[in-house]
Amino acid sequence: MTDVVVVVGAGPVGLAVGVVLAGEGREVVVIDKLAEGANTSRAAVVHARTLEMLERIGVSDRLVELGVPAARFSIRDGGHELIGVPFGGLPTRYPYTLMIPQDLTEQVLLERLEELGGKVRRPCAATGITQYDHHAVVTLDTGETLTARYVVAADGMHSRIRDLAGLGDDTADTLALNFSLADVWVDGGLTSEEVRLYLATQGVLVVAPLPNGSFRLVAEVEEAPENVDVTYAQQLLDTRGPKGVRVTEVIWGSRFRIHERVAASYRNGRVVLAGDSAHTHSPAGGQGMNLGLRDAITLGEALSTALQTGDETKLDQYAVEARAEALEVVSLAHRLTRIATGPRILRPARNLVLRLLGRIPAVRRGLAVRLSAVRPG
């Protein structure tokens, strides 16, 4: 029987699973329906614990080299800081939030996969799957079939493999919130040393540095435009963020709504879920891609063990423990979102409470630990 693993989806999660398996000398086939990888930034945060786990596949140093480390997270109301969250005291080699666009993260993972002799088959969509006791057969849009010992569904929130394997459910919840996202060039007023969350009466605004010197803006708005222009981005900064910042160009923009969902189970027979196919949630705290990458490392190692020994204990353990962590992360992201987007009339009182909490060292430390996901020493 074949010992191949088929990974469906070549985003960061699928690529990371492929790298783990290739590094262990396992045969892995990574497929993706897109003709080429992403060229927009989308997710842009890699936290400390994720970098620690990515050391196992030899990509952390390269990511740090390409990214920009933000040593602080600052919750603000205009020019006033409510809570400052320093990462410097954490027990880790990475005492910061690494800002790096998703396309660069994918590039680093793809290069590592190719160094190990792997590759991605594109464009190549999985259209069907049939499971047997000891293997599965994946049908491709070309009519070709792939036989695998295991199949990893890393094909995103709308995962076809997840649904075909009976792991989809109807528990997805869409929050009634619209978000606008834009990467912009600016003149003056912003720093690359910290990520800022502005909690203005008019609404929430995240301002985060990117490696090329531009900044990511994310705002909850009543109606998000399909195309973000300079005037719109400038208005967000003027009404919610710092003064004295001039937007000179919008590089890229998008809009989205929040979906909250955790699959009822991460495994059914030969099929295992990882990343957005298993969980989706608010971007608050920048946890999404991090949780997915940690899924990938743990799952890749569990699959390697199962292939080598036939013992699926670690695979079953992954399915239980990764889901438990996802539930915690989704809950945290939900709470952060509700705090940031609460009723307008309550926002001044909210900010007063946060200012008082920000004076307590344990609160600042606790936020640093939760965001970074570092295990306290």
C-alpha positions, 0 to 999 in steps of 0.5 A: 500500500502506498505511503503517499500523503496528498495535501490539498491546498498550497497556502501557508498551512498546506506548504508547511505540512508538505515541508514537514513530511518532505523533511522526514523523507516521506512522499508528499504530493501538494496540489492547489487549484490556483495557477500560481501562489498568492501575490497579496498580503492578506494575513501579515502576522507571525507570533513568537510561538509560531516562529518557535515551532517553525524552527523545526522545519528550518524557516524561522530565520529566513522569515525573520530576515524578511519581516519587520519585528514589532516589539510592542502592541499598543491599544490607543485612543487617538494620541493617548495610549490605553494599554501598552503591551511589550513583548520584550520580557517573554521567554522566547528567542522572538520577543516581538510580533513579526510583520510579514505578508502572507505571500512572503511567508508562502514564498519561504515555505515553497522554497524550503519545500523545493529544497527538500525535493518537493513541489506543488502541482498547479493548477490542480483541483480535487473534485472527489474522494473515496475512502477505504480502510487503509487508503483514500483515492482523490479524484482530480479535475483532470480525471486523474486519481491519486492514491494516498495513505492520508489526505490533508484538507488545507484548502481553506474555509470553503474546503471541498475535501472537508465537506466530501469527507463528512467533516463539514457542519452548519455551525458557521456564524457570520458576525454582522460586522464589515471590515475594510483592509488596505496596504498604504504608503504614508508620509509621517506620523507612524512607527514601524516599531509597534502594532497599534489598535485605535479604539476611537468613538467612530470605530476601530482601526488597526495600523501595522507596519509591513517590511517594505515600509508601507502600513496595513490598515484594518477598520470595522465600517458600516459599508466597506467599499469594494475598492479602497482609494486614498481619500477613503484610507485618509478618512479612516486615519483622520477620524480614528487614528493619529494626526499628521499622517498623509496617505500617498498611495493605496497599494492594495485593498479588500473587504471582508466579513467575519466567520466564526467556526470550528469543525466538530471533528478534525479527522474522519478516517484517512482525511485530516483537517488543518488551517482554515478548513478546520477553523475560521474566526475574527482577525483580532489579535492576528491569530488565524495564520498562526494557529494554522501553521501550528496545526501544520507542524504538529499534524506533519509530525503526527503523519510522519510517525503514523507512516513510519510506525503504523501507530496513529496515536499522535494523529488522534491526539492532534485531532483532539488537542488542535481543536481544543486550542482552536476553540480557545483562540476563536473565543479570544478573537471573539472577545477582542472583536466584541470589545473593539466594536461595542456600541458607540455610546459605551466606547468612552466608558470602555476606553476609561476602563482599559486605561485603568487596566493598562496600569496593571503590570499583570494585565499587560503581561497577560495580554503579551502571553495570550497574543504571542501564545508563548508558554510562560517559563 
